[in-house]
């Protein structure tokens, strides 16, 4: 991946979550990996920064080494040459909570 930490992400038009979900589905990720991708970006990253989205996707959407090159190609193709990703002023935060009586999982 090329670019610097501060580079803004160019993406197809739409709100950030919808754009990220479309990318994950075009990459071929299932729902569990797509949700992990969205959670990673929402938890501590900036959906408008190219490097943050790239690494969140690479770590959550790829299930094997064989998928890494395909991910790099898909990311470059999907997020290049478009207008910057529009980030809503206020993004909902994802909060995970254990159900009563469940032991924490490692």
Secondary structure per residue as TSV (DSSP state, phi and psi in degrees):
chain	resnum	aa	ss	phi	psi
A	1	X	-	360.0	141.1
A	2	X	-	-108.4	162.8
A	3	X	S	116.7	169.5
A	4	X	-	-113.0	165.2
A	5	X	T	-53.5	-37.9
A	6	X	T	-84.6	-1.9
A	7	X	-	-66.8	132.0
A	8	X	B	-77.3	146.0
A	9	X	-	-81.5	130.4
A	10	X	B	-94.3	133.4
A	11	X	-	-150.5	163.2
A	12	X	-	-58.8	157.8
A	13	X	S	-63.2	148.9
A	14	X	S	135.7	170.7
A	15	X	B	-74.7	159.5
A	16	X	H	-56.0	-49.8
A	17	X	H	-61.7	-43.0
A	18	X	H	-63.7	-40.7
A	19	X	H	-64.0	-43.9
A	20	X	H	-66.5	-40.0
A	21	X	H	-64.6	-43.6
A	22	X	H	-61.1	-41.9
A	23	X	H	-61.9	-47.4
A	24	X	H	-59.4	-42.1
A	25	X	H	-68.8	-39.6
A	26	X	H	-65.6	-32.1
A	27	X	H	-69.8	-23.7
A	28	X	T	102.2	15.1
A	29	X	-	-75.7	145.0
A	30	X	-	-78.6	176.8
A	31	X	H	-61.7	-39.3
A	32	X	H	-63.6	-43.5
A	33	X	H	-70.1	-36.2
A	34	X	H	-63.2	-44.2
A	35	X	H	-64.3	-38.6
A	36	X	H	-63.6	-39.4
A	37	X	H	-61.2	-50.0
A	38	X	H	-61.5	-41.7
A	39	X	H	-64.5	-40.1
A	40	X	H	-63.9	-42.9
A	41	X	H	-68.0	-41.6
A	42	X	H	-71.8	-32.8
A	43	X	H	-69.3	-47.8
A	44	X	H	-145.4	3.5
A	45	X	S	-116.7	173.7
A	46	X	-	-113.5	114.9
A	47	X	T	-63.8	-13.0
A	48	X	T	-91.1	-9.6
A	49	X	B	-98.3	124.0
A	50	X	H	-53.7	-48.2
A	51	X	H	-63.9	-39.6
A	52	X	H	-62.6	-46.9
A	53	X	H	-67.1	-42.0
A	54	X	H	-56.2	-53.1
A	55	X	H	-70.8	-36.1
A	56	X	H	-60.5	-43.4
A	57	X	H	-68.7	-43.6
A	58	X	H	-61.6	-37.9
A	59	X	H	-79.5	-27.0
A	60	X	H	-106.2	-29.1
A	61	X	H	-91.0	-23.7
A	62	X	-	-90.9	127.1
A	63	X	-	-101.9	-7.0
A	64	X	S	-156.3	164.2
A	65	X	T	-60.1	-33.1
A	66	X	H	-61.5	-25.4
A	67	X	H	-85.9	-11.4
A	68	X	H	-63.6	-46.6
A	69	X	H	-64.6	-41.0
A	70	X	H	-63.2	-38.3
A	71	X	H	-62.7	-47.1
A	72	X	H	-57.0	-44.3
A	73	X	H	-66.1	-44.4
A	74	X	H	-64.3	-42.2
A	75	X	H	-62.5	-48.1
A	76	X	H	-60.7	-43.2
A	77	X	H	-68.1	-42.3
A	78	X	H	-74.4	-37.7
A	79	X	T	-104.3	17.9
A	80	X	S	-111.9	145.6
A	81	X	S	75.5	18.0
A	82	X	S	-120.3	174.1
A	83	X	-	-67.2	155.0
A	84	X	B	-58.8	146.5
A	85	X	-	-63.8	130.1
A	86	X	B	-86.3	122.3
A	87	X	-	-104.7	124.9
A	88	X	-	-61.6	151.6
A	89	X	S	-58.9	-38.2
A	90	X	S	-126.3	119.1
A	91	X	-	-103.0	135.2
A	92	X	-	-65.7	144.0
A	93	X	-	-98.2	140.2
A	94	X	-	-88.4	125.4
A	95	X	-	-121.0	128.5
A	96	X	-	-104.7	136.0
A	97	X	-	-135.6	143.0
A	98	X	-	-76.4	144.3
A	99	X	-	-72.3	150.8
A	100	X	T	-56.4	131.8
A	101	X	T	90.7	-9.0
A	102	X	-	-89.1	137.4
A	103	X	-	-80.4	145.7
A	104	X	-	-60.0	144.9
A	105	X	-	-101.0	145.1
A	106	X	-	-87.7	360.0
